[in-house]
Amino acid sequence: MKLKELFRDMNCQIHGDGATEIKDLKYDSRSVRKGDLFFCISGFAEDGHKYAPDAVKKGAAAVVVTEYQEHIKVPQVIVKNDRETMALVACRFFGYPARRMKMIGVTGTNGKTTTTYMIKAVAEQAGRKVGLIGTIRNMIGDRVLHTERTTPESIDLQRLLKEMADEGCEVLVMEVSSHSLVLKRVYGIDFDIGIFTNLTQDHLDFHETWDNYIQAKSMLFEQSEISIINIDDDSAANMMGAAKREVIKYSVLQPIQYAAKDLELTHEKTKFTVEIDGRDLHIEVPIPGYFTVYNAMAAVVACHAAGIDSYCIEHGLKQMKPVAGRFEPLDTHGRDFSIILDYAHTPDSLKNALDTAKSFAPARVVTIFGCGGNRDSSKRAIMGKIAGERADFTVITSDNPRFEEPGAIIAQIEEGMKQTGGEYVCIENRRDAIEYAIRNAKKDDVILLAGKGHEDYQEIKGVKHDFDEKVVVEEILDRMAPAGK
């Protein structure tokens, strides 16, 4: 595609030959090839303009800048907003693939991943081929693709959407993170359906204030044809206020049109009814927990809005497989205690996971958790207090310390724990912490491994070390005496 065609009708200035042919789009100079268009993106730590010479040396045919670069001899496109422009150009370059699929975006602090998997299960029950983009993995039907972040950068996202559309995906369901909305990764996409799950404390290291976090999440509904909102959440009004078109509300607590009723929660499944078009749907999901009702309600309402019939909604949810690292039971090979793996890494998600475990645990609930480094530090003491109040015993350990000292993070968690009088121990090494909990488990205990869920690494000082908690648990159990001996 020619440079001038890529930027047609956009607010920009092209210096140089507008007929220059563009072969691909890049924002990382290390991946530039001959004929590429390189976007000089201003990041939080570095200015992408300093990499323009490297990109040109590697063969970039043109560069996109916010200020003219005297030393650059290839055509330059001067724009006002680099990220918005990159997203719009990516949409055009890849042929607007989102327009070829029904686009469903899910945002919120907790529940995004599980809700997307629920929608995928229902849509597939209805015979639709589904693309999924999210935290655990990206998928085209049953084919799994690697993922680096919850919502890919705009160029990567549009490339992926094109691949999904080309392979026949009719429905695309994706997690839309607050980072991606602020950083314009999904800019230029018109979502058929946008879903709001909830908003609780997280990512304040990035957004800085609660108001900024709310504003970031609400941006999805400015781009959505139908906005599906959990009105039991305190931030629901903000989301509805941002919605430009139709709003559909759902609830578990309020008597509105789409409200869950007749809840039945067990340690194996969640059941409730919801009236759709004058008929009660009997919803059963093989995931325990009160929070599952909210996730399932979001999926039910979204799938109904997408034109999927009641039979497929009921059967799709009933037959769906557990979601990796989302309140996932692990095999203890016949031992008399249980282990549950969960991604809970925010105050609200930890509270929900512990409350769910307490609701069916015949004996103690023992939790193991830490907090990530170089992230919102204000939630550490809060999570310590939650664990102290709800768990019978807590092992405070390391999560992904990144470039912080694990001991310092643990000390901040302890501040909250000490306010409760809850029993706990601190074991910095996460593998040792898990082994301590397992070896000291009592009959009928439920051990909750919280924080890492599906992750298969631990990030320490910029290095990702192999650390899959499913594997770690198996190795510990293998070293112990078999059950009954």
C-alpha positions in Angstrom: 0.0 0.0 0.0 1.3 3.5 -0.8 2.2 5.9 2.0 -0.3 8.6 0.9 -3.1 6.0 0.7 -2.4 4.8 4.3 -2.7 8.3 5.6 -5.6 9.5 3.3 -8.0 11.8 5.1 -5.9 11.8 8.3 -4.6 14.9 10.1 -1.0 14.7 9.1 1.8 16.1 6.8 3.8 13.9 4.5 7.3 15.2 3.8 8.8 13.2 0.9 7.4 10.8 -1.7 3.8 9.9 -0.9 3.9 7.2 -3.5 6.5 5.2 -1.4 5.3 1.6 -1.2 4.9 0.2 2.4 5.3 -3.5 3.0 4.6 -3.7 6.7 4.1 -1.7 9.9 6.6 -1.7 12.8 6.9 0.1 16.1 10.0 -1.8 17.4 13.2 -0.8 15.4 14.7 -4.2 16.2 12.1 -5.9 13.9 12.2 -3.5 11.0 12.8 -4.9 7.5 13.2 -3.3 4.1 10.1 -1.5 3.0 8.5 -1.1 6.5 6.9 1.9 7.9 8.3 2.7 11.3 6.3 4.5 14.0 8.4 6.6 16.5 6.2 6.1 19.5 6.8 8.2 22.6 6.8 5.8 25.5 6.9 6.3 29.3 10.7 5.6 29.6 12.0 6.3 26.1 11.3 8.5 23.1 10.9 6.3 20.0 12.3 9.1 17.8 15.8 8.2 18.9 15.4 4.8 17.2 14.5 6.3 13.8 18.1 6.2 12.4 18.4 2.5 13.4 15.1 1.8 11.6 16.2 3.6 8.5 19.5 1.7 8.5 17.5 -1.6 8.6 15.5 -0.5 5.5 12.5 1.4 6.8 10.9 3.1 3.8 9.3 5.9 5.8 8.9 7.0 9.4 6.0 8.4 11.4 7.0 11.2 13.8 5.5 14.0 15.9 8.3 16.4 15.1 10.3 16.6 11.8 13.7 14.8 12.1 16.4 16.7 10.2 18.8 13.8 10.0 16.3 11.3 8.5 16.4 11.1 4.7 13.4 8.8 4.0 9.8 10.2 3.8 8.4 11.4 7.1 4.8 11.6 8.2 4.2 14.2 10.9 1.3 13.5 13.1 -0.2 15.0 16.3 -1.2 11.9 18.2 1.3 9.0 17.5 -0.7 6.2 19.1 -4.1 7.1 17.7 -2.6 7.4 14.2 -0.8 4.1 14.5 -4.0 2.4 15.5 -5.9 3.9 12.6 -3.2 3.2 10.0 -3.0 -0.4 11.3 -6.8 -0.8 10.8 -6.5 0.4 7.2 -3.3 -1.5 6.4 -4.8 -4.8 7.5 -8.1 -4.2 5.8 -10.3 -3.4 8.8 -10.6 -7.1 9.9 -12.8 -6.2 12.9 -15.6 -5.3 10.5 -15.7 -9.0 9.3 -16.5 -10.4 12.8 -18.9 -9.7 15.7 -16.6 -7.9 18.1 -17.2 -8.4 21.8 -14.9 -6.6 24.3 -14.8 -7.2 28.1 -13.4 -4.8 30.5 -13.2 -4.6 34.3 -10.8 -5.4 37.1 -11.8 -9.0 37.7 -13.7 -11.6 35.7 -12.6 -10.6 32.2 -10.9 -13.9 31.4 -13.6 -16.2 32.7 -16.3 -14.1 31.0 -14.5 -14.3 27.6 -14.2 -18.1 27.9 -17.9 -18.4 28.8 -18.9 -16.4 25.8 -16.6 -18.5 23.6 -18.2 -21.7 24.9 -21.7 -20.5 24.2 -20.9 -19.1 20.7 -19.2 -22.4 19.8 -22.3 -24.3 21.1 -24.2 -22.2 18.5 -21.8 -23.4 15.8 -19.8 -20.1 15.4 -16.1 -20.2 15.0 -14.6 -18.0 17.7 -11.4 -16.0 18.1 -10.3 -15.2 21.6 -7.7 -12.6 22.8 -6.8 -12.4 26.5 -4.5 -12.8 29.5 -4.0 -16.6 29.3 -3.7 -17.2 25.6 -5.0 -16.1 22.2 -7.1 -18.7 20.3 -8.5 -19.3 16.8 -11.1 -22.0 17.4 -9.1 -24.7 19.3 -5.7 -23.5 18.1 -3.7 -21.8 20.8 -1.5 -18.8 20.0 1.1 -17.2 22.3 0.3 -14.0 24.1 2.6 -11.4 25.6 0.0 -9.1 27.2 -3.7 -9.0 27.8 -4.5 -6.7 24.9 -1.8 -6.5 22.1 -0.3 -3.3 20.7 -2.5 -1.9 17.9 -0.4 -3.2 15.0 -0.1 -6.6 16.6 -3.8 -6.6 17.4 -4.9 -5.7 13.8 -2.5 -8.3 12.4 -4.0 -10.9 14.7 -7.6 -9.8 13.9 -6.8 -10.2 10.2 -5.5 -13.8 10.8 -8.6 -14.6 12.8 -11.0 -13.2 10.2 -9.1 -14.9 7.3 -9.4 -18.2 9.1 -13.2 -17.8 9.3 -13.8 -16.5 12.8 -17.3 -15.2 13.0 -17.1 -14.0 16.6 -14.1 -12.3 18.3 -14.2 -12.0 22.1 -11.4 -10.2 23.8 -10.3 -8.8 27.1 -9.8 -5.0 26.9 -7.4 -3.8 29.6 -7.4 -0.3 31.0 -3.8 0.1 29.7 -4.9 -0.8 26.2 -7.7 1.8 26.3 -5.4 4.6 27.5 -2.6 3.6 25.1 -5.1 3.5 22.1 -4.4 -0.1 21.3 -8.1 -0.7 20.4 -8.6 2.8 19.0 -10.5 2.7 15.7 -12.4 -0.5 16.5 -16.2 -0.4 16.7 -17.3 -3.1 19.2 -20.6 -4.6 18.6 -20.8 -5.4 22.3 -18.9 -4.0 25.3 -19.1 -5.5 28.7 -18.3 -4.1 32.1 -17.7 -6.6 34.9 -16.6 -4.6 37.9 -14.0 -2.1 39.2 -11.9 -2.6 42.2 -8.4 -1.4 43.2 -5.7 -2.3 40.7 -3.1 -0.7 38.4 -2.9 2.6 40.3 0.9 2.5 39.6 -0.1 3.2 36.0 -3.3 5.3 36.3 -2.2 7.1 39.5 -5.7 8.0 40.7 -9.0 6.1 41.0 -10.7 8.6 38.8 -8.2 8.0 36.0 -8.8 4.3 36.3 -12.6 4.7 36.1 -12.1 7.0 33.1 -9.9 4.5 31.4 -12.3 1.7 31.7 -15.3 3.8 30.5 -13.5 4.5 27.2 -14.6 1.0 25.9 -18.3 2.1 25.9 -17.6 5.1 23.8 -16.7 2.6 21.1 -19.5 0.0 21.7 -22.8 -0.3 19.8 -24.3 -2.1 22.8 -22.9 -1.6 26.4 -23.7 -4.3 28.9 -23.2 -3.1 32.4 -23.1 -4.7 35.9 -25.2 -2.1 37.8 -24.4 -3.7 41.2 -20.9 -2.1 40.9 -20.3 1.4 42.3 -18.7 2.5 39.0 -21.7 1.4 36.8 -23.0 5.0 36.4 -19.6 6.1 35.0 -19.7 3.4 32.4 -23.3 4.1 31.4 -22.5 7.8 31.2 -19.8 7.0 28.7 -22.0 4.8 26.5 -22.9 6.4 23.2 -25.6 4.0 22.2 -27.7 1.2 23.7 -27.2 0.2 27.4 -28.3 -3.2 28.8 -28.0 -3.6 32.6 -27.6 -6.8 34.6 -27.7 -7.5 38.3 -27.6 -10.1 41.0 -28.9 -7.9 43.7 -31.6 -5.7 42.0 -35.0 -6.6 40.5 -34.3 -5.5 37.0 -35.0 -7.1 33.6 -31.8 -9.2 33.5 -31.4 -10.3 37.1 -30.0 -13.6 38.5 -32.3 -15.4 40.9 -32.6 -18.7 42.7 -28.9 -18.9 43.3 -27.5 -22.3 44.2 -23.8 -22.4 45.0 -21.8 -25.6 45.7 -18.1 -26.5 45.8 -18.4 -27.9 42.3 -20.8 -25.6 40.4 -22.9 -22.5 40.3 -26.6 -22.5 39.4 -29.2 -19.7 39.0 -32.0 -18.7 36.7 -32.5 -15.6 34.6 -35.5 -14.6 32.5 -34.8 -14.1 28.8 -37.7 -13.2 26.5 -40.3 -14.4 29.0 -38.7 -17.7 29.7 -36.5 -18.7 32.7 -33.1 -19.9 31.6 -31.6 -22.5 34.0 -27.9 -21.6 34.1 -25.4 -24.1 35.4 -21.7 -23.5 35.3 -18.9 -25.9 36.5 -17.1 -23.1 38.4 -17.9 -22.5 42.0 -18.3 -19.1 43.6 -20.6 -16.1 44.0 -18.4 -14.1 41.6 -19.2 -16.8 38.9 -22.8 -15.6 38.9 -21.7 -12.2 37.8 -19.4 -13.5 35.1 -22.1 -15.9 33.8 -24.7 -13.1 33.8 -22.4 -11.0 31.7 -22.0 -13.9 29.3 -25.7 -14.7 29.2 -26.8 -11.1 28.4 -24.0 -10.6 25.9 -24.8 -13.8 24.0 -28.5 -13.0 24.0 -27.7 -9.6 22.6 -25.5 -11.3 19.9 -28.5 -13.3 18.7 -27.6 -16.7 20.2 -30.6 -18.7 21.3 -31.4 -19.8 24.9 -30.7 -23.5 24.3 -27.1 -22.7 23.2 -26.6 -20.4 26.2 -27.7 -23.0 28.7 -25.8 -25.9 27.2 -22.7 -23.9 26.3 -22.2 -22.8 29.9 -23.1 -26.2 31.4 -20.5 -28.0 29.2 -17.7 -25.4 29.3 -14.3 -26.5 30.6 -12.6 -25.0 33.6 -10.5 -21.9 32.9 -6.8 -22.4 33.6 -5.8 -20.7 36.9 -9.3 -19.5 37.7 -10.4 -21.3 40.9 -8.9 -24.4 39.4 -8.8 -27.6 41.5 -5.5 -29.5 41.4 -5.2 -33.2 41.6 -3.8 -34.2 45.0 -3.8 -37.9 44.1 -6.1 -39.1 46.8 -4.8 -37.1 49.7 -7.2 -35.8 52.3 -6.7 -32.1 51.5 -7.6 -29.9 48.5 -5.5 -27.5 46.5 -7.1 -24.7 44.4 -5.1 -22.5 42.0 -6.4 -19.0 41.4 -5.1 -15.8 39.7 -6.4 -13.6 42.5 -4.0 -10.7 42.7 -6.2 -7.8 43.7 -7.9 -7.1 47.0 -11.3 -7.9 45.7 -10.3 -11.1 43.8 -8.5 -12.4 46.9 -11.5 -11.7 49.1 -13.8 -13.4 46.6 -11.6 -16.5 46.3 -11.2 -16.8 50.1 -15.0 -16.4 50.7 -15.7 -19.0 48.1 -13.2 -21.5 49.6 -14.6 -20.8 53.1 -18.2 -21.5 51.9 -17.4 -25.2 51.2 -14.2 -26.0 53.2 -14.8 -28.6 55.8 -11.7 -27.6 57.8 -9.2 -24.8 57.5 -8.6 -22.5 54.5 -4.9 -22.0 54.1 -3.8 -19.3 51.6 -0.4 -18.7 50.0 0.1 -15.3 48.3 2.4 -12.4 47.6 2.2 -9.2 45.6 3.9 -8.2 42.4 6.8 -5.8 42.4 6.9 -2.5 40.5 3.1 -2.4 40.6 0.5 -0.7 42.9 2.1 -0.9 46.3 -1.0 0.5 48.1 -2.9 -2.8 47.8 -0.3 -4.9 49.6 -1.4 -4.1 53.2 -5.0 -4.3 52.1 -4.5 -7.8 50.8 -2.6 -8.7 54.0 -5.6 -7.6 56.0 -8.1 -9.5 53.8 -6.0 -12.7 54.2 -5.8 -12.2 58.0 -9.5 -11.8 58.3 -10.6 -14.6 56.0 -8.0 -17.3 55.9 -7.4 -19.6 58.9 -3.7 -19.6 58.1 -1.6 -17.6 55.6 1.8 -18.1 54.1 3.0 -14.8 52.8 5.5 -15.2 50.1 6.9 -13.8 46.9 4.9 -13.3 43.6 6.7 -11.6 40.7 9.0 -9.3 42.6 10.5 -7.9 39.4 13.0 -5.2 40.4 11.9 -4.9 44.0 13.2 -6.8 47.0 10.8 -9.6 47.9 11.4 -9.0 51.6 10.3 -5.4 51.4 7.1 -6.4 49.6 6.4 -9.1 52.2 6.9 -6.5 55.0 4.2 -4.3 53.4 1.8 -7.2 53.3 2.6 -8.0 56.9 1.5 -4.5 57.9 -2.1 -5.4 57.0 -1.9 -8.9 58.4 -0.8 -7.6 61.8 -4.0 -5.5 62.1 -6.0 -8.8 62.2 -4.3 -11.2 64.6 -4.6 -13.8 61.8 -2.1 -16.7 62.0 0.6 -16.6 59.4 4.2 -17.3 58.5 6.5 -15.5 56.0 8.5 -17.7 53.5 10.2 -15.7 50.8 10.9 -18.5 48.4 7.6 -19.3 46.7 8.5 -23.0 46.1 9.4 -23.4 49.7 6.2 -21.6 50.7 4.0 -24.0 48.7 5.9 -27.0 50.1 5.5 -25.8 53.6 1.7 -25.5 53.2 1.3 -28.9 51.6 3.5 -30.7 54.1 1.7 -29.1 57.0 -1.8 -29.6 55.6 -4.4 -31.2 57.9 -7.3 -33.4 57.0 -9.9 -31.6 54.9 -7.9 -28.4 54.6 -8.3 -26.3 51.4 -5.1 -24.7 50.2 -5.6 -21.7 48.0 -2.6 -20.8 45.8 -3.4 -17.2 45.0 -1.8 -14.7 42.6 -0.2 -16.5 39.7 -2.9 -18.8 38.3 -2.1 -19.6 34.7 1.4 -18.0 34.7 4.3 -20.4 34.1 7.1 -18.1 35.2 8.3 -16.0 38.1 9.9 -12.6 37.2 12.9 -11.7 39.2 15.3 -8.8 38.4 14.1 -8.7 34.8 14.5 -12.5 34.2 11.5 -14.8 33.8 12.3 -18.1 35.5 10.2 -21.2 34.8 7.6 -21.5 37.5 4.4 -23.3 36.8 2.5 -24.0 40.1 0.8 -27.0 38.7 4.3 -28.5 38.0 5.6 -27.3 41.4 2.7 -29.0 43.2 3.2 -32.2 41.3 6.9 -32.3 42.2 6.2 -31.7 45.9 3.5 -34.4 46.0 5.8 -36.9 44.2 8.4 -36.4 46.9 5.9 -37.1 49.6 4.6 -40.5 50.7 1.6 -41.7 48.6 -1.8 -41.1 50.0 -2.8 -43.5 52.8 0.8 -44.4 53.8 
